[in-house]
Amino acid sequence: QGDLKPLETLWVKKGDLLELIDRKSSKPRSLLDSEHYVYLLEEALRSISATASPSAGPAPLLDVFVTATDLDGVTQTFGPPLTSREIEEWQYGTVFHLKVRPDRYALRDDTPGSDRQTVFDRLGLEEHLSRGRTGSNELSPGSPDRPNRGRRIGYLARLAASSSAFPVAFAPQVFTEDDKQECRELISERLFTDAPTGASVYGDGGIVDNKPFGYTIDAIFHRQADVQVDRKLFYVEPHPDDLGSGSARRLADARDPNGFDSLIAYVKARMHENITSDLAQVEERNKRIQHVRLAESLLTSEANPTAQAGNWRREDRARYEAYQKLKTTRLTDALRDRLAKLRDDGGFVEAVANRLAPTDTAEDRLAPFLDTFDVPFRVRRLRFFVKRINEALAGMAVSDAARRELLDIKADLYRLVEAYVHEEWRIWDGLRRAGDLDVEPTVERLTRDYESLTQSARPWLKAPDGPDMSLREAGRLLAEGVSHRLPGIPAGTFERFEYLDLHLYPLETLADVGEADPIEVVRVSPVDAETTGGRPGELLKG
């Protein structure tokens, strides 16, 4: 959250190749001075940190994917049941994933003081807040008085240098086993998790993956939002291919292509990294989202007597049982993933998961588990009503008063989404801070925390009326408010949402559409720019 001017100075002025040429070393390791380059990166990070101000506001929600190449390669092993026998493959591409997460414990400014204190007491947050342990910023060099701040800055600079260590131009970056362990302690425990024991040597990410679109696309599609959002992918292309000029010589135009022509074409093809498959992936997923939305629209608009009568669970028992089993399986897989991040112990993960999730698929065993742990269902139900409000406001002529009422309801619905998402995050963050736990305490704590997750809605609503209520009851009342104002949403839809979810959830699961919002792709390049600016005569040096 500091001034980014040092980065501008670094790339506009100090990135000049003539300034970076290694003239000091008698036996240079590369054409450019790699050590001086890392020093410049460190100085820029220190300068940014020195200007950081706590009053700048909360840290943004940010994921940074730094691509590099493991020059020795890492072996990946695949075996049964995927393959008939064990297979080993080399993997050279590496990505360093750094996260910035905001302070999710902080309540909104409009939350009444008494309710703030209630939440603080109930969640035990005073200790966390007093120690400044809320949120995280793996990209920050840290405060000037932070222990090991200098080493942290040094490692961040070396990670950045790894991604730009182009062969011949810069020397690769070497991380010893001690370096990797210290990076995990100072920056992020996820760093170097796939690296082998011992030293690792990293070069420019562009050798195998200079455009990590896949990581970015997946993050955009699956990142949850507590408010209505547009999902967009911006990418910078300094020199886009000029496919329409006709100036490029095509090999097919040659009368008799020879071996040297094919060698030139081969080198050109190897150096060109296109994003065709990535853009096709976005396009395909956007189409799947449209199909899921169409199915949702049809199910919502059709008057279904079975659903209206409330006896559909009995009439369509086989499908309902399959739906319950699917949700249970997905929740259990998510539990295992989260437990594995808490403790790298397969026996512990399986023991806790088996204690929490029912192995018997009878309905009377599945229902209690889903009632306690199925937070995603509750969020889907709230977002369903948000979408209905959006559609009504976009396609119906409503009075100003009705519009304001619907917008207020929509804001409260999103606050309940925020409550579910953040309260679940708090549960797992508390377990992470507790350190290594045995199976029984972990099972008891998770069960207790999830059962109490929905108890109080008051701290999350802008202006709650009447006595405090559960998150579920608050959602039902808000949904009834939507039904009262929108003729297309009959009363009782909140309680009957499970019928819609019975049909839609399997579609969303198979389609893997994430948050079910389409992505718009925006290219930033000289070709697309409508205007140009900047200071005349000042060119980028780097």
C-alpha positions in Angstrom: 0.0 0.0 0.0 3.0 2.3 -0.5 4.0 4.6 -3.3 4.8 2.7 -6.5 7.0 5.5 -7.9 10.2 3.4 -7.2 9.0 0.7 -9.6 8.4 3.3 -12.3 11.9 4.6 -11.7 13.3 1.1 -11.8 11.7 0.1 -15.2 11.7 3.5 -17.0 15.2 4.6 -16.1 17.3 1.9 -14.4 16.2 -0.9 -16.7 18.4 0.5 -19.5 20.4 -2.4 -21.0 23.6 -0.2 -21.2 23.4 0.4 -17.5 22.8 -3.3 -16.6 25.7 -4.7 -18.7 28.2 -6.4 -16.3 31.5 -4.4 -16.7 32.9 -5.2 -13.2 33.4 -8.9 -13.3 36.5 -10.4 -14.9 34.5 -13.6 -15.5 30.9 -12.4 -15.8 28.2 -15.1 -15.1 25.9 -13.4 -17.7 25.8 -10.5 -20.1 23.9 -8.3 -17.6 24.9 -7.8 -14.0 22.5 -10.2 -12.2 23.6 -9.3 -8.7 23.1 -5.5 -9.4 19.7 -6.3 -10.9 18.6 -8.1 -7.7 20.0 -5.2 -5.6 17.8 -2.8 -7.7 14.8 -4.9 -7.0 15.5 -4.9 -3.3 16.0 -1.1 -3.2 12.6 -0.6 -5.0 10.8 -2.9 -2.5 12.4 -1.1 0.5 11.4 2.3 -0.9 7.8 1.1 -1.4 7.7 -0.3 2.2 9.1 2.9 3.6 6.1 4.9 2.2 3.4 2.4 3.2 0.8 3.9 5.5 -1.7 2.1 7.7 -4.3 4.8 6.8 -4.2 3.7 3.1 -7.1 1.4 3.8 -7.5 -2.4 3.8 -5.3 -4.5 1.6 -7.0 -5.7 -1.6 -7.8 -9.3 -2.4 -4.9 -10.2 -4.7 -3.3 -13.3 -6.2 0.1 -13.0 -8.0 1.4 -15.9 -10.0 5.1 -15.6 -10.7 6.2 -18.1 -13.4 9.7 -19.5 -13.5 11.5 -22.5 -14.9 13.1 -25.2 -12.8 16.2 -25.7 -15.0 16.9 -29.2 -13.6 13.2 -30.3 -13.9 11.1 -32.1 -11.4 9.8 -35.6 -11.9 6.1 -36.2 -11.4 4.8 -39.8 -10.8 1.4 -41.1 -11.9 0.1 -44.5 -11.0 -3.0 -46.6 -10.6 -5.9 -46.1 -10.8 -5.1 -43.3 -13.3 -2.6 -45.4 -15.2 -2.1 -49.2 -15.5 1.5 -48.9 -14.2 3.6 -46.2 -12.6 4.7 -43.5 -15.1 7.2 -40.7 -14.5 7.2 -37.4 -16.4 9.4 -34.3 -16.3 7.9 -31.0 -15.2 9.9 -27.8 -15.8 7.3 -25.1 -15.4 7.1 -23.6 -11.9 4.7 -21.0 -10.4 5.2 -19.0 -7.2 1.7 -18.2 -5.9 1.7 -15.2 -3.6 -1.5 -14.0 -1.9 -2.8 -10.8 -0.3 -5.9 -11.3 1.8 -7.8 -8.4 3.5 -8.7 -8.3 7.2 -11.8 -10.5 7.1 -12.4 -10.0 10.9 -13.1 -6.3 10.4 -16.7 -5.4 10.6 -18.3 -2.7 8.5 -18.4 0.9 9.8 -22.2 0.9 9.9 -22.3 -2.1 12.3 -23.7 -0.8 15.6 -21.1 -0.6 18.4 -23.0 -3.0 20.7 -23.2 -5.6 18.0 -19.5 -5.2 17.1 -18.7 -5.9 20.7 -21.1 -8.9 20.7 -19.3 -10.4 17.7 -15.8 -9.7 19.2 -16.8 -11.5 22.4 -18.4 -14.4 20.6 -15.6 -15.0 18.2 -12.8 -14.1 20.6 -11.3 -11.5 18.2 -9.8 -9.0 20.7 -6.6 -11.1 20.9 -6.3 -11.4 17.1 -6.9 -7.7 16.6 -4.5 -6.6 19.4 -1.8 -8.7 17.8 -2.5 -7.4 14.3 -2.9 -11.0 13.1 -5.9 -10.5 10.8 -5.4 -10.7 7.1 -2.2 -11.4 5.3 0.1 -9.9 2.7 2.7 -12.2 1.3 3.9 -9.5 -1.1 4.6 -6.9 1.6 8.3 -6.5 2.6 6.9 -5.9 6.1 7.2 -3.0 8.6 10.6 -1.5 9.3 10.7 -3.0 12.8 9.7 -6.4 11.7 12.2 -9.1 12.5 13.9 -10.7 9.4 12.5 -7.9 7.2 15.8 -7.6 5.2 15.9 -11.3 4.4 12.2 -11.2 3.4 12.8 -8.4 1.0 15.8 -10.2 -0.4 13.8 -13.4 -1.1 10.9 -11.4 -2.7 13.5 -9.7 -5.0 15.1 -13.1 -5.9 11.7 -14.6 -6.7 11.1 -11.7 -9.1 14.5 -12.1 -10.6 13.9 -15.8 -11.2 11.0 -15.0 -13.4 13.1 -12.7 -15.6 16.4 -14.6 -15.7 16.4 -14.9 -19.5 19.2 -17.2 -20.7 22.5 -15.5 -21.4 21.1 -12.1 -20.3 20.8 -13.0 -16.6 22.2 -15.8 -14.5 19.6 -18.1 -13.0 18.7 -17.8 -9.3 19.8 -20.6 -7.0 17.8 -21.4 -3.9 19.4 -23.8 -1.4 17.4 -26.0 0.8 17.9 -23.6 3.7 16.7 -20.7 1.4 13.6 -22.6 0.5 12.8 -23.4 4.1 13.3 -19.8 5.1 11.1 -18.6 2.3 8.3 -20.8 3.5 8.7 -19.4 7.0 9.0 -15.7 6.1 6.7 -15.4 3.1 4.4 -18.4 2.4 4.3 -22.0 3.4 3.1 -22.9 -0.2 6.4 -21.9 -1.8 8.6 -24.7 -3.2 6.2 -27.4 -2.1 6.8 -29.3 -5.3 10.6 -28.7 -5.4 12.9 -31.7 -4.6 15.1 -31.7 -1.5 18.4 -29.8 -2.0 19.2 -26.8 -4.1 17.0 -25.7 -7.0 17.9 -23.5 -9.9 15.3 -21.2 -11.6 15.4 -19.4 -14.8 13.0 -17.2 -16.9 9.4 -18.3 -16.7 9.1 -17.5 -20.4 11.1 -20.6 -21.3 8.0 -22.8 -20.9 5.2 -20.5 -19.5 5.5 -16.7 -20.0 1.7 -16.1 -19.9 0.2 -17.9 -16.9 -3.4 -17.4 -18.1 -4.6 -20.7 -16.8 -3.9 -19.8 -13.1 -5.5 -16.4 -13.6 -8.6 -17.7 -15.3 -9.1 -20.3 -12.6 -8.8 -17.7 -9.9 -11.3 -15.3 -11.6 -13.9 -18.1 -12.2 -13.7 -19.5 -8.6 -13.2 -16.4 -6.5 -16.2 -15.8 -4.4 -17.7 -12.3 -4.3 -19.6 -10.7 -1.4 -21.1 -8.0 -3.8 -22.2 -8.0 -7.4 -19.2 -8.0 -9.7 -18.2 -8.0 -13.3 -15.4 -10.6 -14.0 -12.8 -9.3 -16.5 -9.4 -10.6 -17.6 -7.1 -7.8 -18.7 -3.8 -8.8 -20.3 -1.0 -6.7 -21.7 0.4 -7.5 -25.2 3.2 -5.0 -26.1 3.6 -6.4 -29.6 0.5 -8.3 -30.8 0.8 -10.4 -34.0 -0.1 -8.4 -37.1 -2.0 -11.1 -38.9 -3.7 -9.0 -41.4 -0.9 -7.0 -42.9 0.3 -9.7 -45.3 3.9 -8.6 -44.9 5.0 -11.8 -43.2 6.6 -14.4 -45.4 4.7 -17.6 -45.5 6.6 -20.9 -45.9 3.8 -22.1 -48.2 4.5 -19.3 -50.6 8.0 -20.6 -51.2 8.4 -22.6 -54.4 10.6 -25.2 -52.9 11.0 -25.0 -49.0 14.3 -26.5 -47.8 15.6 -27.8 -44.5 16.8 -24.4 -43.4 13.4 -22.9 -43.9 11.9 -25.6 -41.7 14.5 -24.9 -39.0 13.7 -21.2 -39.0 10.0 -21.9 -38.8 10.7 -24.4 -36.0 12.6 -21.8 -33.9 9.9 -19.2 -34.6 7.2 -21.5 -33.5 9.1 -22.5 -30.3 9.6 -18.9 -29.4 6.0 -18.0 -29.9 3.7 -18.6 -27.0 0.1 -18.1 -28.0 -3.0 -18.0 -25.8 -5.4 -19.5 -28.2 -6.2 -22.5 -25.9 -6.6 -20.2 -22.9 -9.0 -17.9 -24.7 -10.9 -20.9 -26.0 -11.2 -22.2 -22.4 -12.8 -18.9 -21.3 -15.1 -19.0 -24.3 -16.2 -22.6 -23.6 -16.8 -21.9 -20.0 -18.8 -18.8 -20.8 -21.0 -21.0 -23.0 -21.5 -23.5 -20.2 -22.5 -20.7 -17.9 -25.2 -19.6 -20.5 -26.5 -23.1 -20.7 -26.8 -23.4 -16.9 -28.5 -20.0 -16.7 -31.0 -21.1 -19.4 -31.8 -24.2 -17.4 -32.2 -22.1 -14.3 -34.5 -19.7 -16.1 -36.7 -22.5 -17.4 -37.0 -24.2 -14.0 -37.8 -20.9 -12.4 -40.4 -19.8 -14.9 -42.3 -23.1 -15.1 -45.1 -23.6 -12.7 -44.3 -27.1 -11.2 -47.3 -28.6 -9.3 -45.0 -31.2 -7.7 -42.7 -28.6 -6.3 -45.7 -26.4 -5.3 -47.3 -29.3 -3.4 -44.1 -29.9 -1.5 -44.2 -33.7 -2.1 -41.4 -33.9 -4.7 -38.9 -35.5 -2.4 -41.2 -38.5 -2.0 -42.3 -38.6 -5.7 -38.7 -38.4 -7.0 -36.9 -40.2 -4.2 -34.1 -41.8 -6.3 -33.1 -38.4 -7.8 -33.2 -36.7 -4.4 -31.0 -39.3 -2.8 -28.5 -39.0 -5.6 -28.5 -35.2 -5.1 -27.9 -35.6 -1.4 -25.0 -38.0 -2.0 -23.5 -35.7 -4.6 -23.5 -32.8 -2.1 -22.1 -35.0 0.6 -19.3 -36.2 -1.6 -18.3 -32.7 -2.7 -18.4 -31.4 0.9 -16.3 -34.3 2.1 -13.7 -33.7 -0.6 -13.6 -30.0 0.4 -13.1 -31.0 4.0 -10.2 -33.2 3.1 -8.5 -30.5 1.1 -8.8 -28.0 4.0 -7.6 -30.6 6.5 -4.6 -31.4 4.3 -3.6 -27.7 4.4 -3.8 -27.8 8.2 -1.7 -30.9 8.6 0.3 -32.9 6.1 -0.8 -36.2 7.5 -2.9 -38.5 5.4 -4.0 -40.6 8.4 -5.1 -37.5 10.3 -7.1 -36.2 7.3 -8.9 -39.4 6.6 -9.6 -40.0 10.3 -11.2 -36.5 10.8 -13.1 -36.7 7.4 -14.5 -40.2 8.2 -15.6 -39.0 11.7 -17.4 -36.0 10.3 -18.9 -37.3 7.0 -21.3 -40.2 7.1 -20.1 -43.4 5.4 -23.7 -44.7 5.4 -25.6 -43.0 2.6 -29.0 -43.4 4.1 -31.0 -40.2 4.1 -31.3 -40.1 7.9 -27.5 -40.0 8.1 -26.9 -37.5 5.3 -29.4 -34.9 6.4 -27.7 -34.0 9.7 -24.3 -33.7 8.1 -25.7 -31.4 5.3 -27.7 -29.4 7.9 -24.4 -28.7 9.7 -21.8 -28.4 7.0 -23.5 -27.4 3.8 -22.6 -23.7 3.7 -22.3 -23.7 -0.1 -26.1 -24.6 -0.4 -27.1 -21.6 1.8 -24.9 -19.3 -0.2 -26.4 -20.6 -3.5 -29.9 -20.0 -2.2 -29.1 -16.4 -1.2 -27.5 -15.6 -4.6 -30.5 -17.1 -6.4 -32.6 -14.2 -5.0 -30.0 -11.7 -5.7 -30.1 -12.8 -9.4 -33.9 -12.5 -9.4 -33.6 -8.9 -8.1 -31.0 -8.1 -10.8 -33.2 -9.5 -13.6 -36.3 -7.6 -12.3 -34.5 -4.3 -12.1 -33.1 -4.8 -15.6 -36.3 -5.9 -17.3 -39.2 -4.5 -15.3 -40.6 -1.0 -14.9 -40.6 -0.4 -11.1 -41.3 2.7 -9.1 -38.4 4.5 -7.4 -39.7 3.4 -4.0 -39.9 -0.3 -5.0 -36.4 0.0 -6.6 -34.9 1.4 -3.4 -36.6 -1.4 -1.3 -35.3 -4.1 -3.6 -31.8 -2.6 -3.5 -31.9 -2.6 0.3 -33.0 -6.2 0.3 -30.2 -7.1 -2.2 -27.6 -5.4 0.0 -28.8 -7.4 3.1 -28.7 -10.6 1.0 -25.1 -9.9 0.1 -24.3 -9.2 3.8 -25.6 -12.6 4.6 -23.4 -14.1 1.9 -20.5 -12.3 3.5 -21.5 -13.7 6.9 -21.5 -17.3 5.7 -18.2 -16.9 3.7 -16.3 -15.0 6.4 -17.6 -17.1 9.3 -16.5 -20.3 7.6 -13.1 -18.7 6.9 -12.9 -17.8 10.6 -13.4 -21.4 11.6 -10.5 -22.7 9.5 -8.3 -19.8 10.3 -8.8 -20.5 14.0 -7.8 -24.1 13.5 -4.7 -23.1 11.5 -3.6 -20.8 14.3 -4.2 -23.5 16.9 -1.4 -25.6 15.5 -1.3 -29.4 15.4 -4.5 -30.9 16.8 -5.4 -34.5 17.4 -8.3 -36.1 15.7 -10.9 -35.9 18.5 -10.4 -32.2 19.3 -10.5 -31.3 15.7 -13.8 -33.2 15.1 -15.3 -31.6 18.2 -14.2 -28.1 17.3 -15.3 -28.3 13.7 -18.7 -29.7 14.7 -19.3 -27.1 17.4 -18.1 -24.1 15.2 -20.2 -25.1 12.2 -23.3 -25.7 14.4 -22.9 -22.2 15.8 -22.0 -20.6 12.5 -25.6 -19.5 11.7 -26.7 -18.4 15.2 -26.8 -14.6 14.9 -27.6 -12.4 11.9 -27.8 -9.1 13.7 -24.1 -8.0 13.3 -24.4 -8.5 9.5 -27.6 -6.7 8.7 -27.6 -3.0 8.1 -30.8 -2.3 10.0 -32.3 -5.5 11.5 -35.9 -5.3 12.7 -37.0 -6.9 15.9 -35.1 -9.5 18.0 -32.0 -11.2 16.8 -32.4 -14.2 14.5 -30.4 -16.9 12.8 -28.8 -16.3 9.4 -31.2 -18.8 7.9 -34.3 -17.1 9.3 -33.0 -13.7 8.2 -32.5 -15.1 4.7 -36.0 -16.5 4.7 -37.5 -13.1 5.7 -35.5 -11.2 3.0 -36.5 -13.8 0.4 -40.2 -13.3 1.3 -39.6 -9.6 0.9 -38.5 -10.3 -2.7 -41.5 -12.5 -3.4 -43.8 -9.9 -2.0 -42.4 -7.3 -4.5 -41.8 -9.5 -7.5 -44.8 -11.4 -9.0 -42.5 -13.9 -10.8 -41.2 -15.3 -7.5 -44.0 -17.0 -5.6 -44.1 -17.0 -1.8 -42.3 -20.0 -0.2 -39.6 -20.1 -2.9 -36.9 -19.9 -0.2 -38.1 -23.1 1.4 -38.6 -24.8 -2.0 -35.2 -23.7 -3.4 -33.9 -27.2 -2.8 -36.1 -28.4 -5.7 -34.4 -26.0 -8.1 -31.0 -26.9 -6.6 -31.8 -30.6 -7.2 -31.7 -29.9 -10.9 -29.2 -27.1 -11.1 -26.4 -28.2 -8.7 -25.5 -31.4 -10.8 -25.4 -29.2 -13.9 -23.1 -26.7 -12.2 -20.9 -29.4 -10.9 -20.5 -31.2 -14.2 -20.1 -27.9 -16.1 -17.5 -26.7 -13.6 -18.5 -23.1 -14.1 -17.2 -21.8 -10.7 -19.1 -18.7 -9.6 -21.3 -18.8 -12.8 -20.4 -15.3 -14.0 -19.0 -15.0 -17.5 -15.6 -13.4 -18.0 -14.9 -10.6 -20.5 -11.4 -10.6 -21.9 -9.8 -7.2 -22.5 -6.5 -6.9 -24.4 -4.3 -3.9 -23.6 -1.9 -3.1 -26.5 -0.7 -0.3 -28.8 -3.1 -1.7 -31.5 -6.1 -1.4 -29.3 -5.3 1.9 -27.6 -7.5 4.7 -28.8 -5.2 7.4 -27.5 -1.6 7.6 -26.3 -0.2 9.8 -23.7 2.9 10.2 -21.6 5.9 12.6 -21.7 7.3 13.1 -25.3 10.7 11.6 -25.7 10.7 9.5 -22.6 10.8 5.8 -23.5 10.7 2.7 -21.4 14.3 1.5 -20.8 13.5 -2.0 -19.5 
